[in-house]
Amino acid sequence: MADSPFTEKEILRYRGETPGCGQVIHLNNAGAALMPAPVIDEIIAHIRLEGNIGGYEAAGLVENGVHEFYVTTGRLLNCAARNIAFCANATDAFTRALSAVPFQEGDVLLTCDDEYVSNQIGFLSIARRIGIEVKRVRTASVGGVDLDDLDRQLKKWHPRLLSITHVPTNSGLVQPLDEIAGIIRNYDTLFLLDACQSAGQMPLDVAALGCDFLSSTCRKFLRGPRGAGFLYVSDKALASGLEPLFIEMNGADWIEKDRYRAHEDASRFQAWESAYAILLGSGAAIQYCLDVGVERINQRLKYLASYTRNALSKIEGLRLLDKGPALCSIITFTIEGIEAKDLQTELLSRAKINVVRTLREYAVIDFDRKGVTSATRVSPHYYNTESEIDRLTACIEEILSDRI
Ligand SMILES: Cc1ncc(COP(=O)(O)O)c(C=O)c1O
């Protein structure tokens, strides 16, 4: 097991800056992480300002802070501010990108078995409306996409779009992204990457990946507020004129009765109305993440995730479900004789431990393959400690023995 890259003092400092750490054992960071104090303060300060002087007037006073959101997000992804659009959530970001793809009847959209549920539903909806074909890359025996099959299908179908979820919501799988990027580079298929669970967990470099779009939320491993997300749009996608189906006044100028001109940058993909407090809080969260260091966070999460898997694997009747060429800080399991829903409730009421139940309908293909209908999901972040994980496993043992 790799060592933690943080000293105990550093972890204590991060915990001290996180009010929620004193209230709960929060192991639901893949749902929404605990926000650090600077993020909470930023949001509240702006809401106060809006209350005191008016929403539009308050926005006028924080133009620099708003611009910083785009610069900071660009730094996280290794791109310029002009390539970032602020969105209401990850799905909002994703569907704006999806709506820009010029699908025609008979086109192929290539995706994978572990693509996020809402993305899968969106693809099926386009298939029903326009008559595209949704094809999925075969899953490799180790889990994740089969790279040979990916290459084969790209060659065979010339898909209009490849859509890949880097880290699915329902398992610890990390897709072999560098290898996928190495393959898709040889084709002119558009590449949309859902990085909702990987942003803030592991480094992301859109320049190296060469993706056309990347969507994410801010509330998960980036530790931002709920109701925020962003979309990266590459220069190539912008220059080729791609624009969201329902482009609006933030993204284009209405220049003649029957004509509009789309903006040059990714503002083309953003709505005019935004929650400024939430945007500023998201910027603060991303800056906080960069200050802690994404590479170190990633190392710490690898350490804590294997600590957690190791501790859980000692519980009798517990089956770990995660499978992939690499695993991350999302740990899913079932336990014989107890429903995930009951385990979630008991952990919360006995020890204020936050975990969550995940269901078959969030991951039909994966769960059917594993033969389960629900599972418990535990997702530690770098501010969690070994003793919190020990408390989790002890509490599960306690719940199980009380049931006998
Ligand atoms: C992999 C993945 N993609 C997309 C989403 C959707 O994010 P949002 O709820 O912000 O739309 C989630 C949410 O859990 C997710 O896990």
The ligand as a Gaussian input file, in Angstrom:
#p B3LYP/6-31G(d) Opt

LIG

0 1
 C      -19.868000      10.060000     -13.460000
 C      -20.952000      11.084000     -13.269000
 N      -21.302000      11.849000     -14.314000
 C      -22.262000      12.782000     -14.203000
 C      -22.925000      12.966000     -13.019000
 C      -24.020000      13.995000     -12.962000
 O      -23.634000      15.091000     -12.194000
 P      -24.701000      16.204000     -11.818000
 O      -25.570000      15.600000     -10.767000
 O      -23.873000      17.359000     -11.325000
 O      -25.460000      16.550000     -13.030000
 C      -22.598000      12.201000     -11.902000
 C      -23.319000      12.370000     -10.633000
 O      -23.231000      11.595000      -9.721000
 C      -21.580000      11.234000     -12.039000
 O      -21.228000      10.461000     -11.016000

